[in-house]
Amino acid sequence: MDQSWALMKSEAHATDNGPLTVDEYQVTALDTGEQHTVHIAGDVVLSAPGIELEDLESPPSVFV
């Protein structure tokens, strides 16, 4: 599947371990033009079509 990913915005949210940056991407399927939004924090997908985050055992890892 060919997709285009565009970073729309990044927001820092306060946590017990310091700020957690959440990136919002607009993902477009190149064959159909269908678009959806994906929210990612570090190595964890927080929301995307068909994904619902319920609980984390530990904070997301941050990629630098």
C-alpha atoms as one frame of an Amber mdcrd trajectory, in Angstrom:
protein
   0.000   0.000   0.000   1.445   3.354  -1.021   0.807   6.125   1.475   1.830
   9.708   1.990   2.452  10.829   5.589   2.436  14.533   6.499   3.259  15.814
   9.989   0.451  18.214  10.858   1.500  19.256  14.386   3.360  18.210  17.520
   2.096  18.915  21.033   3.808  18.434  24.394   1.643  17.014  27.198   2.679
  17.119  30.851   3.228  13.727  32.517   4.759  12.501  35.788   7.961  11.743
  33.833   8.196  15.099  32.045   6.647  16.290  28.791   5.425  13.719  26.274
   5.368  14.862  22.660   2.455  13.624  20.566   2.758  13.941  16.787  -0.323
  14.171  14.568   0.054  12.872  11.005  -2.336  13.034   8.077  -2.034   9.799
   6.117  -3.267   9.660   2.530  -3.694   6.461   0.490  -2.138   7.350  -2.855
  -4.361   5.026  -4.886  -7.729   6.210  -3.489  -6.991   9.617  -1.935  -8.609
   8.439   1.307  -7.237  10.339   4.323  -7.090   9.613   8.042  -5.282  10.916
  11.106  -2.716   9.034  13.188  -1.409  10.168  16.593   1.988   8.812  17.702
   3.978   9.353  20.905   7.496   7.967  20.711   7.089   4.309  19.689   3.358
   4.033  20.547   0.422   4.586  18.189  -2.130   6.407  20.333  -4.919   6.572
  17.777  -5.470   5.459  14.207  -8.311   3.832  12.273  -9.058   0.497  13.952
  -6.749   1.162  16.925  -7.889   2.185  20.376  -5.313   2.607  23.139  -6.610
   1.397  26.500  -3.606   1.272  28.849   0.177   1.459  28.802   2.403  -0.593
  31.088   5.176   2.007  30.804   5.755   5.377  29.130   6.496   5.376  25.379
  10.138   5.300  24.334  11.323   8.523  22.753  13.237   8.352  19.465  15.876
  11.016  19.005
